[in-house]
Amino acid sequence: MATNTTWRDEDNWWRDNFNSRPYATGRKYEDFRPGYQYGFEAGQHHMGRSWDDVESDLKTGWEKFEGRSTSTWENVKHAVRDAWHRVTGQRDLDTSKMGEASSDRFSPTSRNR
């Protein structure tokens, strides 16, 4: 679960860490920033629900999200899901596709560091 409680803190965290994500290869942070913000806000709003329960609602809501710029759902859904999992503490990410450093963040022992 993310320990940052404000989007500003979370924005800084993602800016420093987004490039370790497999979907970010060859892209810049600004491509994903709206998705991270949307996932962060949605995760706080829907705490206790699973990604599978809310994904279709979030996809629909993405078209109405003020900060989305011109990004399509297909372009940001992985970032939204990533931020969602960070906020909610869910562990159903496919960590096998992430680098060792980023997947370690999801292990129980990494929380105590």
ChimeraX attribute file (.defattr): number of C-alpha atoms within 10 A of each C-alpha:
attribute: neighborCount
match mode: 1-to-1
recipient: residues
	/A:1	14
	/A:2	15
	/A:3	10
	/A:4	14
	/A:5	11
	/A:6	10
	/A:7	14
	/A:8	10
	/A:9	12
	/A:10	20
	/A:11	18
	/A:12	11
	/A:13	13
	/A:14	18
	/A:15	16
	/A:16	11
	/A:17	13
	/A:18	21
	/A:19	16
	/A:20	16
	/A:21	17
	/A:22	13
	/A:23	17
	/A:24	15
	/A:25	10
	/A:26	7
	/A:27	11
	/A:28	12
	/A:29	16
	/A:30	9
	/A:31	17
	/A:32	24
	/A:33	21
	/A:34	23
	/A:35	29
	/A:36	28
	/A:37	23
	/A:38	26
	/A:39	27
	/A:40	27
	/A:41	17
	/A:42	20
	/A:43	24
	/A:44	13
	/A:45	11
	/A:46	14
	/A:47	12
	/A:48	11
	/A:49	12
	/A:50	15
	/A:51	17
	/A:52	8
	/A:53	10
	/A:54	13
	/A:55	14
	/A:56	11
	/A:57	10
	/A:58	20
	/A:59	16
	/A:60	11
	/A:61	14
	/A:62	22
	/A:63	15
	/A:64	10
	/A:65	14
	/A:66	10
	/A:67	14
	/A:68	19
	/A:69	12
	/A:70	10
	/A:71	16
	/A:72	13
	/A:73	18
	/A:74	8
	/A:75	14
	/A:76	23
	/A:77	22
	/A:78	20
	/A:79	26
	/A:80	28
	/A:81	22
	/A:82	19
	/A:83	24
	/A:84	28
	/A:85	22
	/A:86	23
	/A:87	22
	/A:88	22
	/A:89	15
	/A:90	16
	/A:91	12
	/A:92	10
	/A:93	15
	/A:94	8
	/A:95	17
	/A:96	8
	/A:97	12
	/A:98	15
	/A:99	12
	/A:100	11
	/A:101	10
	/A:102	16
	/A:103	17
	/A:104	14
	/A:105	15
	/A:106	19
	/A:107	12
	/A:108	8
	/A:109	9
	/A:110	10
	/A:111	12
	/A:112	6
	/A:113	5
